[in-house]
Amino acid sequence: MKKNTYDGYFWQDKLVRLRSMEQGDWESHYYNRFDTSARRLLNYEVELPPTRSEAENMIENFIDFKQETGRIMFTIETINGENVGGINLNSIDEKNGTFSIGMQIDRDHRGKGYGTAAMCILLRYAFLERRLNKYYGSVLDGNIASATMLKKLGCLQEGVRRQMVYSDGRYIDEILFGLTKDEFNSELN
């Protein structure tokens, strides 16, 4: 098989490349399930203990961009091909042009710009290829890394849902963020 040439490839930038999930990605998902603090910030809950079969089934459900899942799931890898996390486009509302994005960067790779780079690629796809108009997302109060990343991408804080999530024995505020296509385009220029 010929070696791929990635010059001008849409799904990458200078740091990361997005690709479809593959069978072997189950190990990364399984590994990440042990990072309770990160998973709590991602899913707003403490998940049951991970199992290998759950990890394998999750990958199987999303491999090859299956349309019926309601999510477009990607693996994030470095330009050198190292798996560093996952990202997905979800809650797509074609009528209203809205969508959300979920992401987790493996604990060994956080703070290196991989998440911001992957988000930028997926936002570019949603806004400039899918004709979607508005990204909306949220973070739990105290999730400084994700809030900082969203602001860096140009997202604006749109509100607070007070005491919205119960976790770790207390109620936590949910901070709402949004970004329109026009705002994204102005950030690019």
Short mmCIF file of the C-alpha atoms (twelve columns), coordinates in Angstrom:
data_MODEL
# 
_entry.id   MODEL 
# 
loop_
_atom_site.group_PDB 
_atom_site.id 
_atom_site.type_symbol 
_atom_site.label_atom_id 
_atom_site.label_alt_id 
_atom_site.label_comp_id 
_atom_site.label_asym_id 
_atom_site.label_seq_id 
_atom_site.Cartn_x 
_atom_site.Cartn_y 
_atom_site.Cartn_z 
_atom_site.pdbx_PDB_model_num 
ATOM 1   C CA . MET A 1   0.000   0.000  0.000  1 
ATOM 2   C CA . LYS A 2   1.256   3.466  -0.841 1 
ATOM 3   C CA . LYS A 3   2.255   5.773  1.990  1 
ATOM 4   C CA . ASN A 4   -0.292  8.550  2.538  1 
ATOM 5   C CA . THR A 5   0.683   12.091 1.666  1 
ATOM 6   C CA . TYR A 6   -0.917  14.552 4.067  1 
ATOM 7   C CA . ASP A 7   0.076   17.818 2.364  1 
ATOM 8   C CA . GLY A 8   -3.066  19.966 2.322  1 
ATOM 9   C CA . TYR A 9   -5.080  17.314 4.161  1 
ATOM 10  C CA . PHE A 10  -8.185  18.877 5.740  1 
ATOM 11  C CA . TRP A 11  -8.240  16.746 8.892  1 
ATOM 12  C CA . GLN A 12  -4.927  17.884 10.346 1 
ATOM 13  C CA . ASP A 13  -2.914  20.892 11.389 1 
ATOM 14  C CA . LYS A 14  0.692   21.194 12.558 1 
ATOM 15  C CA . LEU A 15  -0.010  19.310 15.847 1 
ATOM 16  C CA . VAL A 16  -2.730  16.710 15.325 1 
ATOM 17  C CA . ARG A 17  -4.609  14.639 12.802 1 
ATOM 18  C CA . LEU A 18  -8.187  13.395 13.203 1 
ATOM 19  C CA . ARG A 19  -8.939  9.902  11.934 1 
ATOM 20  C CA . SER A 20  -11.684 7.330  12.180 1 
ATOM 21  C CA . MET A 21  -11.708 5.100  15.214 1 
ATOM 22  C CA . GLU A 22  -10.013 1.724  14.750 1 
ATOM 23  C CA . GLN A 23  -10.335 -1.595 16.574 1 
ATOM 24  C CA . GLY A 24  -7.096  -1.031 18.515 1 
ATOM 25  C CA . ASP A 25  -8.401  2.242  19.986 1 
ATOM 26  C CA . TRP A 26  -10.306 0.288  22.648 1 
ATOM 27  C CA . GLU A 27  -7.158  0.260  24.813 1 
ATOM 28  C CA . SER A 28  -6.986  4.057  24.957 1 
ATOM 29  C CA . HIS A 29  -10.693 4.276  25.822 1 
ATOM 30  C CA . TYR A 30  -10.252 1.644  28.529 1 
ATOM 31  C CA . TYR A 31  -7.199  3.449  29.930 1 
ATOM 32  C CA . ASN A 32  -9.093  6.754  30.050 1 
ATOM 33  C CA . ARG A 33  -12.003 5.218  31.943 1 
ATOM 34  C CA . PHE A 34  -9.699  4.966  34.986 1 
ATOM 35  C CA . ASP A 35  -9.274  8.761  35.032 1 
ATOM 36  C CA . THR A 36  -12.332 9.397  37.202 1 
ATOM 37  C CA . SER A 37  -11.768 13.128 37.659 1 
ATOM 38  C CA . ALA A 38  -11.539 13.713 33.887 1 
ATOM 39  C CA . ARG A 39  -14.487 11.415 33.123 1 
ATOM 40  C CA . ARG A 40  -16.573 13.246 35.740 1 
ATOM 41  C CA . LEU A 41  -15.835 16.530 33.936 1 
ATOM 42  C CA . LEU A 42  -16.668 14.930 30.577 1 
ATOM 43  C CA . ASN A 43  -19.857 13.044 31.450 1 
ATOM 44  C CA . TYR A 44  -20.910 14.873 34.627 1 
ATOM 45  C CA . GLU A 45  -21.007 11.608 36.596 1 
ATOM 46  C CA . VAL A 46  -18.927 8.839  38.100 1 
ATOM 47  C CA . GLU A 47  -19.082 5.896  35.747 1 
ATOM 48  C CA . LEU A 48  -19.193 2.260  36.795 1 
ATOM 49  C CA . PRO A 49  -15.831 0.451  36.743 1 
ATOM 50  C CA . PRO A 50  -14.493 -0.034 33.217 1 
ATOM 51  C CA . THR A 51  -14.464 -3.355 31.437 1 
ATOM 52  C CA . ARG A 52  -12.571 -4.474 28.408 1 
ATOM 53  C CA . SER A 53  -15.776 -5.587 26.670 1 
ATOM 54  C CA . GLU A 54  -17.381 -2.151 27.231 1 
ATOM 55  C CA . ALA A 55  -14.331 -0.478 25.718 1 
ATOM 56  C CA . GLU A 56  -14.293 -2.821 22.734 1 
ATOM 57  C CA . ASN A 57  -18.062 -2.387 22.200 1 
ATOM 58  C CA . MET A 58  -17.789 1.400  22.355 1 
ATOM 59  C CA . ILE A 59  -15.192 1.396  19.595 1 
ATOM 60  C CA . GLU A 60  -17.213 -1.101 17.551 1 
ATOM 61  C CA . ASN A 61  -20.299 1.137  17.825 1 
ATOM 62  C CA . PHE A 62  -18.492 4.183  16.437 1 
ATOM 63  C CA . ILE A 63  -15.977 2.700  14.008 1 
ATOM 64  C CA . ASP A 64  -16.285 3.840  10.372 1 
ATOM 65  C CA . PHE A 65  -18.415 6.917  11.237 1 
ATOM 66  C CA . LYS A 66  -21.681 4.977  11.564 1 
ATOM 67  C CA . GLN A 67  -24.504 7.446  10.899 1 
ATOM 68  C CA . GLU A 68  -27.082 5.853  13.212 1 
ATOM 69  C CA . THR A 69  -25.090 6.719  16.345 1 
ATOM 70  C CA . GLY A 70  -25.847 10.454 16.200 1 
ATOM 71  C CA . ARG A 71  -22.163 11.208 16.786 1 
ATOM 72  C CA . ILE A 72  -19.251 11.575 14.438 1 
ATOM 73  C CA . MET A 73  -16.393 10.099 16.473 1 
ATOM 74  C CA . PHE A 74  -12.707 10.667 15.751 1 
ATOM 75  C CA . THR A 75  -9.447  9.554  17.287 1 
ATOM 76  C CA . ILE A 76  -6.982  12.385 17.830 1 
ATOM 77  C CA . GLU A 77  -3.415  11.477 17.008 1 
ATOM 78  C CA . THR A 78  -0.194  13.421 16.800 1 
ATOM 79  C CA . ILE A 79  1.337   14.014 13.390 1 
ATOM 80  C CA . ASN A 80  3.638   11.078 14.267 1 
ATOM 81  C CA . GLY A 81  0.599   8.795  14.685 1 
ATOM 82  C CA . GLU A 82  0.393   8.553  18.500 1 
ATOM 83  C CA . ASN A 83  -3.175  8.263  19.841 1 
ATOM 84  C CA . VAL A 84  -3.704  11.141 22.306 1 
ATOM 85  C CA . GLY A 85  -7.483  11.173 22.762 1 
ATOM 86  C CA . GLY A 86  -10.871 11.348 21.137 1 
ATOM 87  C CA . ILE A 87  -13.288 13.999 19.892 1 
ATOM 88  C CA . ASN A 88  -16.796 13.887 18.508 1 
ATOM 89  C CA . LEU A 89  -19.326 16.097 16.787 1 
ATOM 90  C CA . ASN A 90  -22.724 15.535 18.396 1 
ATOM 91  C CA . SER A 91  -26.212 16.955 18.998 1 
ATOM 92  C CA . ILE A 92  -26.311 18.135 15.385 1 
ATOM 93  C CA . ASP A 93  -29.523 20.019 14.622 1 
ATOM 94  C CA . GLU A 94  -29.511 20.641 10.859 1 
ATOM 95  C CA . LYS A 95  -32.717 22.718 10.970 1 
ATOM 96  C CA . ASN A 96  -31.355 25.227 13.466 1 
ATOM 97  C CA . GLY A 97  -27.693 24.829 12.549 1 
ATOM 98  C CA . THR A 98  -26.527 23.981 16.066 1 
ATOM 99  C CA . PHE A 99  -24.111 21.363 17.352 1 
ATOM 100 C CA . SER A 100 -21.890 20.390 20.237 1 
ATOM 101 C CA . ILE A 101 -18.497 18.714 20.595 1 
ATOM 102 C CA . GLY A 102 -17.227 16.247 23.188 1 
ATOM 103 C CA . MET A 103 -13.546 15.546 23.744 1 
ATOM 104 C CA . GLN A 104 -11.099 13.851 26.057 1 
ATOM 105 C CA . ILE A 105 -7.333  14.097 25.869 1 
ATOM 106 C CA . ASP A 106 -5.402  11.262 27.546 1 
ATOM 107 C CA . ARG A 107 -3.920  12.390 30.865 1 
ATOM 108 C CA . ASP A 108 -0.380  11.826 29.554 1 
ATOM 109 C CA . HIS A 109 -0.934  14.345 26.749 1 
ATOM 110 C CA . ARG A 110 -2.843  17.237 28.333 1 
ATOM 111 C CA . GLY A 111 -1.555  20.784 28.251 1 
ATOM 112 C CA . LYS A 112 0.235   20.401 24.906 1 
ATOM 113 C CA . GLY A 113 -2.359  22.104 22.679 1 
ATOM 114 C CA . TYR A 114 -3.739  18.885 21.175 1 
ATOM 115 C CA . GLY A 115 -7.305  19.549 22.349 1 
ATOM 116 C CA . THR A 116 -7.372  23.118 21.066 1 
ATOM 117 C CA . ALA A 117 -5.973  22.001 17.706 1 
ATOM 118 C CA . ALA A 118 -8.513  19.169 17.383 1 
ATOM 119 C CA . MET A 119 -11.385 21.487 18.340 1 
ATOM 120 C CA . CYS A 120 -10.298 24.002 15.715 1 
ATOM 121 C CA . ILE A 121 -10.311 21.321 12.990 1 
ATOM 122 C CA . LEU A 122 -13.772 20.090 13.999 1 
ATOM 123 C CA . LEU A 123 -15.177 23.634 14.292 1 
ATOM 124 C CA . ARG A 124 -13.827 24.409 10.816 1 
ATOM 125 C CA . TYR A 125 -15.566 21.281 9.484  1 
ATOM 126 C CA . ALA A 126 -18.877 22.063 11.197 1 
ATOM 127 C CA . PHE A 127 -18.969 25.735 10.199 1 
ATOM 128 C CA . LEU A 128 -17.328 25.728 6.770  1 
ATOM 129 C CA . GLU A 129 -18.299 22.330 5.376  1 
ATOM 130 C CA . ARG A 130 -21.548 21.355 7.126  1 
ATOM 131 C CA . ARG A 131 -22.996 24.915 7.077  1 
ATOM 132 C CA . LEU A 132 -23.781 24.752 10.774 1 
ATOM 133 C CA . ASN A 133 -24.068 28.113 12.504 1 
ATOM 134 C CA . LYS A 134 -23.688 27.738 16.260 1 
ATOM 135 C CA . TYR A 135 -21.512 25.651 18.539 1 
ATOM 136 C CA . TYR A 136 -22.787 25.285 22.079 1 
ATOM 137 C CA . GLY A 137 -21.104 23.566 24.959 1 
ATOM 138 C CA . SER A 138 -20.756 23.602 28.694 1 
ATOM 139 C CA . VAL A 139 -18.230 22.888 31.401 1 
ATOM 140 C CA . LEU A 140 -18.607 22.282 35.093 1 
ATOM 141 C CA . ASP A 141 -17.632 25.168 37.335 1 
ATOM 142 C CA . GLY A 142 -14.004 24.576 38.246 1 
ATOM 143 C CA . ASN A 143 -13.041 22.973 34.926 1 
ATOM 144 C CA . ILE A 144 -10.518 25.734 34.282 1 
ATOM 145 C CA . ALA A 145 -8.617  23.916 31.492 1 
ATOM 146 C CA . SER A 146 -11.698 23.392 29.312 1 
ATOM 147 C CA . ALA A 147 -13.087 26.878 29.971 1 
ATOM 148 C CA . THR A 148 -9.719  28.410 29.065 1 
ATOM 149 C CA . MET A 149 -9.564  26.378 25.849 1 
ATOM 150 C CA . LEU A 150 -13.081 27.424 24.815 1 
ATOM 151 C CA . LYS A 151 -12.275 31.083 25.425 1 
ATOM 152 C CA . LYS A 152 -9.038  30.696 23.440 1 
ATOM 153 C CA . LEU A 153 -11.125 29.400 20.510 1 
ATOM 154 C CA . GLY A 154 -13.324 32.509 20.712 1 
ATOM 155 C CA . CYS A 155 -16.268 31.019 22.589 1 
ATOM 156 C CA . LEU A 156 -18.252 33.383 24.777 1 
ATOM 157 C CA . GLN A 157 -19.713 32.530 28.138 1 
ATOM 158 C CA . GLU A 158 -23.465 32.711 27.608 1 
ATOM 159 C CA . GLY A 159 -24.758 31.815 31.012 1 
ATOM 160 C CA . VAL A 160 -24.691 29.700 34.126 1 
ATOM 161 C CA . ARG A 161 -27.064 26.938 35.103 1 
ATOM 162 C CA . ARG A 162 -26.815 27.163 38.856 1 
ATOM 163 C CA . GLN A 163 -26.486 23.935 40.860 1 
ATOM 164 C CA . MET A 164 -27.257 21.895 37.740 1 
ATOM 165 C CA . VAL A 165 -25.088 18.820 38.303 1 
ATOM 166 C CA . TYR A 166 -24.890 16.707 41.438 1 
ATOM 167 C CA . SER A 167 -21.516 15.027 41.822 1 
ATOM 168 C CA . ASP A 168 -19.054 14.300 44.592 1 
ATOM 169 C CA . GLY A 169 -21.672 15.085 47.238 1 
ATOM 170 C CA . ARG A 170 -22.508 18.598 46.070 1 
ATOM 171 C CA . TYR A 171 -24.345 20.580 43.429 1 
ATOM 172 C CA . ILE A 172 -22.139 22.203 40.799 1 
ATOM 173 C CA . ASP A 173 -22.883 25.048 38.384 1 
ATOM 174 C CA . GLU A 174 -22.765 24.368 34.662 1 
ATOM 175 C CA . ILE A 175 -21.115 27.173 32.657 1 
ATOM 176 C CA . LEU A 176 -22.579 27.604 29.150 1 
ATOM 177 C CA . PHE A 177 -20.457 28.631 26.162 1 
ATOM 178 C CA . GLY A 178 -21.275 29.407 22.554 1 
ATOM 179 C CA . LEU A 179 -19.591 30.324 19.292 1 
ATOM 180 C CA . THR A 180 -21.241 31.375 16.036 1 
ATOM 181 C CA . LYS A 181 -19.881 30.817 12.550 1 
ATOM 182 C CA . ASP A 182 -19.308 34.576 12.132 1 
ATOM 183 C CA . GLU A 183 -17.379 34.743 15.414 1 
ATOM 184 C CA . PHE A 184 -15.285 31.752 14.359 1 
ATOM 185 C CA . ASN A 185 -14.548 33.294 10.972 1 
ATOM 186 C CA . SER A 186 -13.463 36.564 12.592 1 
ATOM 187 C CA . GLU A 187 -11.083 34.597 14.871 1 
ATOM 188 C CA . LEU A 188 -9.511  32.973 11.776 1 
ATOM 189 C CA . ASN A 189 -8.713  36.371 10.205 1 
# 
